[in-house]
Every structure is written in structure tokens, then in C-alpha cells.
Amino acid sequence: MFNAAIAAAQPALCIPGHLPPPPKGRTVVVGAGKASAEMARALEQNWPGQLEGMVVTRYGYDVPCSRIRIAQAAHPVPDAAGQLAAMQMLASVQGLTEDDLVIALISGGGSALLAAPAEGLTLEDEQAINAALLTSGASISEMNCVRRHLSAIKGGRLAAACYPARVLTLLISDVPGDDPMDIASGPTVADPTTCAEALEIIDRYGIAVPHAARLLLESGAGETVKPSDIRLSRCETRIVVTPQMALEAAAEVGRKAGYTVHILSDSMEGEARDIGKAHAALARQVSLHRQPFKGPCVLLSGGETTVTVRGAGRGGRNVEFLLSLAIALNGCEGVHALAGDTDGVDGAEEIAGAVITPDTLSRARKAGVDPRAYLERNDAHSFFEALGDSVITGPTLTNVNDFRAIVIG
């Protein structure tokens, strides 16, 4: 099921059907995200005319392209390579005309990969703010609201720089609700949120930011490009793959294996350990009482949970969900689960996620591994590594966020 979800979100399947005819003028490609290089390759293979431009992806996620340059940068905390790529991308769309077309290939991960600090901020400032956001417990929507207002390229600014060219944005969604402004912090779409909202998020989560960042928000100088801006009047946005589409592909695999499949939600948010407890309560009810579903069945869900890192562990929202799930299930017979990020990276680790079985806790105790201690220090990656239950996919070249499957016999 996990493999099917990843396969359904491959750019080669979803990009070709959304390509327009070539324009009278130039076709310039821009983009960012963990899937952007594979999106660029799919575009190249299906584009009949002239093509130029660049995208930036995570280190190790590049693929060979002949006409579109692939840059690589760091994720989830930005680096100098991402800053250089963002500046080169902005420069590449200067001087375009009404006859030109910009195709923007955007997927999850672009927020960190397009590292262009707003005027008055440094790359070190952006790195510190990103690191603080990632451990704050803020939702992806809240984090990206802050990022948009402290950037020189996000929040519609890349599209504004393309004016008066036509801009077609093709999106692979990795966010709950599939809101374009939250996918890679919306470099080519309008942003109705405000500096005041970004500042409220910073204060609510107690996120330390440099004085220059606070001044940018308090003065309103960090305001993003709004829906009424004429520079966005020739922009079109299409979401080509969503988490729901990946879950549907996984569900079909489950049905063919003889299970009844229930998709609980494609957009769950909240603390990973709390979501784990809630899933465990439902799974136990099904297993013990055949309510509200009869077994054998599969429970699927997607979305993006959060981890408020309070311990010294390595984080990872999918593995934290699973460890919390395992503790709450307490060896419930016949219940197996997998949780993983469809991009192959859970948190900052080159590990997609993990699996649990009814004997996960008993095997851990025999190995001298205390599940609750690992959960309390946000170190679920180390817990599952100790048991040999990590799921490692390598770069998947796509990203439709978290995937969770619970199989109940």
C-alpha cells in the first residue's frame, strides 16, 4: 500500500496531462521541492518546443535533464546553495514579455530549498528561524505563514517577478487541505495572510527570531503579494497530485488483498503522539468489538502531524506517531501498522518511517529498550532502529506527505 501511494504520485504520471501548447515567445521553467527535479524531467520528455530554466531540489533528489538545470540544496534547514539557486531563479525571469510562458514546478520542501531572506535578514537568520519553527509544534500552515513574510521569493514574489509573462504553476500537494499558498510557501500564488498574523504565530509559540525579523513584521515591510495584485493577473495554478489520490491508490491495493478499506482523512494535523493515541483507540475498538468497522479492514490516513521536540531525540513525526500508537495498543492482537513520509524522509532523517506489529513492545523489552523513555525524549527513530523496524526507501522523487496504514485482522 505504501509503495502504491508513492507510485501514484510520480510526476511522470501527472505532469503530461496538464501541459499547455508552447507560447509564441520563450518557455522558462522555475521550481522547487523534493519532486521538482522529477517534475522537470517529465516536462522535458513531453514538451515539443524550446525550453530553458532551472529548479532546485534536495541533495540526492536530482535526476538527469538536458534542457532544465537541476540545482541541489539543503532541507529542512536551508543553506547557501539554496540561497544561490533562489537568486538565480529570480534573475532568470527578469525581462520577460507577454508572449513568454513560465512553468513553475512546485512541490513540498520548497520552503527550505528556496532560501531567499527578505531585505535586512541574512541566511543565518533564515536558518535559525527555520530550525526554531521545526521544533516549535506549529502546524505547516503556521510555519509557512511566517516563512512567506520573511522571504524575498515566497508569498507570490516569484510570480510577481515574472510579470507580464503568463505563469502556469503545477503543484504536487504535501499539505493538509491542499492550499496552494502553503505548498512550498506559495512562491507563485497570492497570499491573503498578513505580517501581523505571522507575528502572532511567532509570539504564540515563543519562537525566538532576530530583531531584524521582528522589525520587518511589525513595520509591515515583509508584506506578501496579495490576490488583487495586477502582477498575478496572468497566473494559473493547477494541483496535479494530492494526498487523497495517493491514499486512493493504496486503498485499491488493500481491497484487492481482501480487506475493507476506510480512508479516515487525507489532512490530519496535531501532535503526532496524540494522533497515535486516537488511532490506537479506534483500532482497539475495531479489533475487540468490531465497531465502527468490521474486520478484516485497513485504516488509512494522511496529512501532516507535528512534533514539539522537548527531549534530546531525533524527532520524526511518523515514527513518533507509530511509537505512541504501539504503546497505546499494548500488543493488541492482529493489529499491524506502517507510517512513513512519501518523500522518503521523516523529519531530518534519511528514513521514511517504520512498522509496528503486535509484538513490538515485547521485543523492545527483551532488547532492553524502554518505549516510553524513547517517546518522552522524542527519539522514536532510535527506538525502531534498535528493533530493525525502520522503513528506508531512499529518494522517492515525489512528496504527498505522511502515509499511515493500520491493518486489523
C-alpha positions in Angstrom: 0.0 0.0 0.0 2.8 2.4 0.8 4.5 1.6 -2.5 1.3 2.2 -4.3 0.8 5.6 -2.7 4.3 6.7 -3.8 3.9 5.3 -7.3 0.5 7.1 -7.8 2.2 10.4 -7.1 5.0 10.1 -9.6 5.4 13.2 -11.8 5.7 11.1 -15.0 2.0 10.1 -14.5 0.6 13.5 -13.6 2.5 16.2 -15.4 1.8 15.4 -19.1 -1.9 16.0 -19.0 -1.6 19.5 -17.6 0.9 21.0 -20.2 -0.4 23.8 -22.4 0.7 24.4 -26.0 4.0 26.2 -26.4 3.8 30.0 -26.4 4.9 32.5 -29.1 7.8 33.5 -27.0 10.2 31.8 -24.6 9.3 29.0 -22.2 11.1 29.4 -18.9 11.0 26.7 -16.2 11.3 27.5 -12.5 10.6 25.4 -9.4 11.5 24.0 -6.1 10.7 20.9 -3.9 11.7 17.3 -3.4 9.7 16.3 -6.5 10.8 19.3 -8.7 13.6 17.5 -10.5 11.5 14.6 -11.5 8.7 17.0 -12.5 11.3 18.8 -14.7 12.2 15.5 -16.3 8.6 14.7 -17.0 8.1 18.2 -18.5 11.2 17.8 -20.7 10.1 14.4 -22.0 6.7 15.8 -23.0 7.5 19.4 -24.2 7.7 19.9 -28.0 9.2 23.3 -28.1 12.1 25.4 -26.8 12.7 25.1 -23.0 15.1 26.7 -20.5 15.3 27.4 -16.8 16.1 25.7 -13.5 14.6 24.0 -10.5 16.1 23.3 -7.0 15.7 20.0 -5.2 17.0 18.3 -2.1 20.5 16.9 -2.1 20.3 13.4 -3.6 16.9 14.0 -5.4 18.4 15.2 -8.7 17.7 13.4 -12.0 19.3 13.9 -15.4 17.8 16.6 -17.5 19.2 18.1 -20.7 17.4 21.5 -21.0 16.4 22.3 -17.5 19.2 22.8 -14.9 18.8 21.0 -11.7 20.3 22.7 -8.6 20.6 20.9 -5.2 20.3 22.4 -1.7 19.7 21.5 1.9 16.4 20.5 3.5 14.8 21.1 6.1 17.2 23.8 7.2 18.3 26.0 4.2 21.9 26.5 3.1 24.0 28.8 0.8 23.3 26.6 -2.3 19.5 27.2 -1.8 20.1 30.9 -1.5 22.2 31.0 -4.7 19.5 28.9 -6.5 16.8 31.3 -5.4 18.7 34.4 -6.6 19.5 32.7 -10.0 15.8 31.8 -10.4 14.7 35.4 -9.8 17.3 36.6 -12.2 16.1 34.1 -14.9 12.6 35.6 -15.1 13.7 39.2 -15.5 12.7 41.0 -18.7 10.0 38.6 -19.8 7.2 39.7 -22.2 3.5 38.9 -22.7 4.5 36.3 -25.3 6.5 34.3 -22.8 5.4 31.4 -20.6 6.8 30.5 -17.2 6.1 27.0 -16.0 6.6 26.7 -12.2 7.1 23.2 -10.8 6.4 23.3 -7.1 6.3 20.5 -4.5 6.8 20.1 -0.8 10.2 21.0 0.6 10.4 24.2 -1.5 10.1 26.4 1.6 13.6 25.4 2.7 15.1 24.9 -0.7 14.2 28.5 -1.9 16.4 30.3 0.6 16.0 34.0 -0.1 16.0 36.1 3.1 14.0 39.3 3.0 15.9 42.5 2.9 17.7 43.1 6.2 17.9 39.4 7.0 20.8 37.0 6.5 20.9 33.3 5.5 22.0 32.6 9.1 18.8 34.4 10.3 16.7 32.3 8.0 18.4 29.1 9.1 17.8 29.9 12.8 14.1 30.8 12.2 13.6 27.5 10.2 15.2 25.4 12.9 13.1 27.1 15.6 9.9 26.6 13.6 10.6 22.9 13.0 10.7 22.1 16.7 8.0 24.6 17.9 5.0 22.4 17.4 3.5 24.9 14.9 1.4 23.5 12.0 2.8 23.5 8.5 0.3 26.3 7.6 1.5 28.4 10.6 5.2 27.8 9.8 4.7 28.7 6.1 2.9 31.9 7.1 6.0 33.0 8.9 8.3 31.9 6.1 6.3 33.8 3.5 6.6 37.1 5.3 10.4 36.8 5.9 11.3 35.9 2.3 12.2 37.7 -0.9 10.8 34.9 -3.2 7.9 33.2 -1.4 4.4 34.5 -0.9 3.8 35.3 -4.6 7.0 37.2 -5.1 8.4 34.8 -7.7 5.3 35.1 -9.9 5.3 38.9 -9.5 8.9 38.9 -10.8 7.7 37.1 -14.0 5.1 39.7 -14.9 3.9 40.3 -17.7 4.6 36.7 -18.8 2.0 34.1 -18.3 2.7 31.8 -15.3 1.4 28.2 -15.1 2.1 26.6 -11.7 1.9 22.8 -11.4 1.7 21.7 -7.8 2.2 18.4 -6.1 0.5 18.9 -2.7 2.0 17.8 0.5 -0.1 19.9 2.9 -3.4 19.3 4.7 -6.2 20.9 2.7 -4.1 21.3 -0.5 -4.0 25.1 -0.2 -1.5 26.4 -2.9 -0.1 29.1 -0.6 1.1 26.5 1.8 2.8 24.3 -0.7 6.5 25.4 -0.6 5.2 28.7 1.0 3.5 29.7 -2.3 6.2 31.4 -4.4 3.9 31.8 -7.3 0.5 32.3 -5.7 -1.2 35.2 -3.8 -1.1 35.3 -0.1 -4.0 36.9 1.9 -2.3 36.4 5.3 -0.5 39.4 6.9 2.6 40.3 8.8 0.5 40.7 11.9 -0.6 37.1 11.6 2.9 35.9 11.2 4.0 37.9 14.2 1.1 36.4 16.3 2.3 32.9 15.4 5.8 33.7 16.5 4.7 35.0 19.8 2.1 32.3 20.4 4.8 29.5 20.1 7.5 31.5 21.8 9.8 31.3 18.7 13.0 33.4 19.0 13.6 35.5 15.9 16.3 38.1 15.2 15.5 41.7 15.9 15.5 42.5 12.2 12.8 39.8 11.5 10.6 41.2 14.2 11.1 44.7 12.9 10.2 43.5 9.3 6.9 42.1 10.6 6.0 44.9 13.0 6.6 47.6 10.3 4.6 45.7 7.6 7.7 45.8 5.3 7.5 42.0 4.9 4.0 42.0 3.4 3.4 39.4 0.7 1.8 39.7 -2.8 -2.0 40.0 -2.4 -4.8 38.5 -4.5 -5.6 41.8 -6.1 -2.1 42.5 -7.3 -2.1 43.0 -11.1 1.2 41.2 -11.4 -0.6 37.9 -10.7 -3.4 38.6 -13.2 -1.9 36.2 -15.8 -1.2 33.3 -13.3 -2.9 29.9 -13.4 -2.5 27.3 -10.7 -3.2 23.6 -11.1 -2.8 20.9 -8.4 -1.7 17.8 -10.3 -1.3 15.3 -7.4 -2.8 15.3 -3.9 -2.5 13.1 -0.8 -6.1 11.9 -1.4 -5.0 10.5 -4.8 -2.2 8.6 -3.1 -4.5 7.2 -0.4 -7.0 6.0 -3.1 -4.2 4.1 -4.8 -3.2 2.5 -1.5 -6.9 1.6 -0.8 -7.2 -0.3 -4.1 -4.2 -2.5 -3.1 -5.9 -3.2 0.3 -9.2 -4.1 -1.4 -7.5 -6.5 -3.8 -5.9 -8.2 -0.8 -9.4 -8.9 0.6 -9.7 -6.1 3.2 -12.4 -3.5 3.6 -10.6 -0.1 3.5 -11.5 3.1 5.3 -9.8 6.4 4.5 -10.2 8.3 7.7 -8.8 11.6 6.4 -6.2 13.0 4.0 -5.5 16.1 6.2 -4.9 15.1 9.8 -3.0 17.6 11.9 -1.9 17.8 15.5 0.7 16.4 17.8 1.9 13.1 16.4 1.7 11.3 19.7 -1.9 12.5 20.2 -2.9 11.3 16.7 -1.2 8.0 17.5 -3.4 7.6 20.7 -6.5 8.4 18.8 -5.8 5.9 16.0 -5.0 3.3 18.7 -8.4 3.8 20.4 -10.1 3.3 17.1 -8.1 0.2 16.1 -8.7 -1.4 19.5 -12.5 -0.8 19.2 -12.5 -2.5 15.7 -10.3 -5.4 16.9 -12.2 -6.1 20.1 -15.7 -5.1 19.3 -15.9 -4.8 15.5 -17.1 -1.3 15.9 -17.5 1.1 14.0 -16.0 -1.2 11.3 -15.9 -5.0 10.9 -12.6 -6.7 10.2 -10.5 -7.6 8.4 -10.0 -4.0 7.5 -7.5 -1.3 6.8 -7.5 2.2 8.2 -5.7 4.8 6.1 -4.9 8.4 6.8 -2.7 11.2 5.6 -1.9 14.8 6.5 1.0 16.3 8.4 1.3 16.0 12.2 3.8 17.9 14.3 6.4 17.0 16.9 7.1 19.5 19.7 10.7 18.5 20.4 11.3 18.7 24.2 13.8 15.9 24.6 17.2 15.3 23.0 15.9 12.8 20.4 16.0 12.9 16.6 12.3 13.8 16.1 10.3 12.4 13.1 6.6 12.8 13.2 5.8 9.4 11.5 7.9 7.4 13.9 6.6 9.3 16.9 3.1 8.6 15.8 3.9 4.9 15.5 5.6 4.6 18.9 2.7 6.3 20.5 0.3 4.0 18.6 2.3 0.9 19.7 2.3 2.0 23.4 -1.5 2.7 23.4 -2.3 -0.6 21.5 -0.2 -2.5 24.1 0.2 -5.6 21.9 -3.4 -5.7 20.7 -3.7 -8.9 18.7 -3.9 -8.8 15.0 -3.0 -5.1 14.6 -0.1 -4.1 12.3 0.8 -0.6 11.1 3.1 1.4 8.9 3.7 5.1 8.9 6.1 6.9 6.6 6.7 10.1 4.7 6.1 9.7 1.0 9.2 11.6 0.2 11.4 9.1 2.0 12.5 11.5 4.7 10.8 11.6 8.2 12.0 14.8 9.9 15.6 15.3 9.0 16.4 11.6 8.7 17.1 9.5 5.6 14.4 7.2 6.9 10.8 7.2 5.6 9.2 5.8 8.8 8.7 2.4 10.4 6.4 -0.5 11.1 4.8 -2.0 14.2 3.5 -5.4 15.0 1.6 -6.9 17.9 4.9 -8.0 19.5 6.7 -4.6 19.0 6.6 -3.8 22.8 7.6 -7.3 23.9 10.6 -7.4 21.5 11.6 -4.0 22.7 11.6 -5.0 26.4 13.5 -8.2 25.7 16.1 -6.0 24.0 16.2 -3.6 27.0 14.6 -0.8 25.1 12.1 1.3 27.0 9.3 2.5 24.7 8.0 5.3 26.9 11.5 6.7 27.6 12.2 6.9 23.9 8.9 8.6 23.3 9.4 11.1 26.1 12.7 12.3 24.6 11.3 12.4 21.0 13.7 9.6 19.9 11.4 7.2 18.1 13.9 6.8 15.2 16.4 5.3 17.6 13.7 3.0 19.0 12.8 1.5 15.7 16.4 1.2 14.5 17.1 -0.8 17.6 14.4 -3.3 16.6 15.3 -3.3 12.9 11.8 -2.0 12.0 12.7 1.2 10.2 11.3 1.7 6.6 14.0 3.1 4.3 13.0 3.9 0.7 15.7 6.2 -0.5 14.7 9.3 -2.6 11.1 8.7 -3.9 11.2 11.7 -6.2 7.7 12.8 -5.0 6.1 14.2 -1.9 2.4 13.9 -0.9 3.2 14.0 2.8 2.5 11.4 5.5 1.1 8.0 4.9 -0.4 5.9 7.7 -1.9 2.4 7.4 -3.3 0.2 10.1 -4.2 -3.4 9.2 -6.6 -5.1 11.5 -7.1 -8.8 11.1 
